[in-house]
Amino acid sequence: MARTLSLKRIFFWPLILFLLNEFLSRATTVLDQFPWIDNPMHFLGGFLIVQSLDEIFQYLRWKGYYGKVHPLLYIAIMTAFVGTIAIAWEWHEFLRDTFFGEHTQPSQADTMLDLFLGIVGGLLGAFLLQIKNQRSTHRKTLR
């Protein structure tokens, strides 16, 4: 059975979250009125990025680019990728503040919390996906 790498499966939910964030920050005053909404958005962002990364990693594994990976290494790699993407996102917010006069980073504490929540969301997502992938592999070996 041929397997393809579906860009829709990879980017759909992160794109929806990004568009929701853009809508809330540019077209409404929701984030100004309820700044706490930013926290679950960063957590969910980390969680959804892991879903996308897992799709890519499963495809690469299916293609034979790598073999079985220890569960803790899988979680560490996924969390490292999410951390890197979270840093890139915070740079994006910094550039928006610097060049466009926006106020997406009100303080260093807010930026650190955003990074922390994104990484924790990614860590949880990686842990849950590892469990799912192990169960899926176990079911296939039972057949």
N, C-alpha and C positions, 0 to 999 in steps of 0.2 A: 504494500500500500504506500503510495507516494505521499509524502508530507511536505507541505509548503509553509513558508514563513509568511503569515498573514499580518500585514501592517495594520489592518483594522483591529485584529485581536491584540496586537501589541500596544497601539496608541489610543484606542477608543476611550477607555475610562480616564487615563491621565489627561487626555485632551478635553474631555467633558469637565473635569475638575478645573483645568486651566481656564476654560471659557467661562465657567461659573465664577471663578475668582475675578476674571477681567470684568465680567458683567457687574458683580457686586462692588468692585472698587471704582469703576468708571461710570456706570450708568445709574447707580443708586448711591444712597448714603448709608446703606446697611452696615458696612464695615466701620464707618465713623460712629454710628449710633451704638453698635454692638461689637466692639473691637475683639471680644473674646472669640468670635466666630473664626478669627484667623488661626487660633490654636488647633481646633479639629481639622481645619483645612490642611495644615502642615502635616499633622499626623496621618490623615487620609492620603495625602500626597505621597508620603513615604511608603505607605501600605500599597498603593496602586502602582508605584514605580517597581516594587518588587514583583508584582504580578506580571508586569511587562518584561522585566528582566528574566523572569522564570520562563516565559514563553520563548525568548531568544535562546536561553541556555538549554531548554529541552530540545529545541530544534537542532542546535549544535551537537548535542549528545546523540540525537537520532542520526545525524549525518556522520557520526563517528569521530568527531574532532576531539572528544575526550571520553573517558570511561566513567566508571562509578566514582563518586566523590563522597568522602566521609561527611556525615550529616553536619557536624560542627564546622567543617571547612565550607560547606555550602552556605550555611547561615552567616559565617564570617565574610565570605566573598560577597554575598548579596547585601549585607549591611554596609560593607565598604563601598560598594557601588552606590548605594542609596546616600551614604554620607557625602560622597563626591558630588552627586547630583544636587543634594541639598545645599552644598557650598556654592555650586554654580547658580542655583536659584537665588541665594542671598546676594551674590554678586549682581545678578539681574536686578534685584530690588534696589541695591545700592546705586546702580547706574541710572535707574528710573528716578531715584531721589536726586541724584547729582545733576543729571542733564535735563530732566523734565520737571523738576521742582515738586515731585510727588513726596508723600510722607509715608512710605510703606515700611520704613524702619525707624520707629520713633526713638529707639534707644538700643544700646548694646545688649541690655538684658533681654529685650524683645527678640533681637537677632539670635542670641544664644538659645532662647527658649524655642524659637522656630527650628533651629538646627536640631536641638534635642528631640523635639516632638517628631520631626521628620525621620530621624534615625530610629527612634523607638517604634514608630509606625512600620518602618522597614524591617526592623528586628522581629516584631510580632508577625508581620507578613511572611518573612523568611521561615520562621519557626513553623507557622501553620502550613505553608507550602511544603516544607520538608516532611511533615507528617502526612500530608495528602499524597505526595510523591512516593513515600515509602509504602503507604497502603495500596496505591495503584500498582507499584512494582510487585508487591506481595500477591495481589489478586492475579496478576498476569502469570506468576510462577505457579499458582495453584491450578490453573487451567490446563 
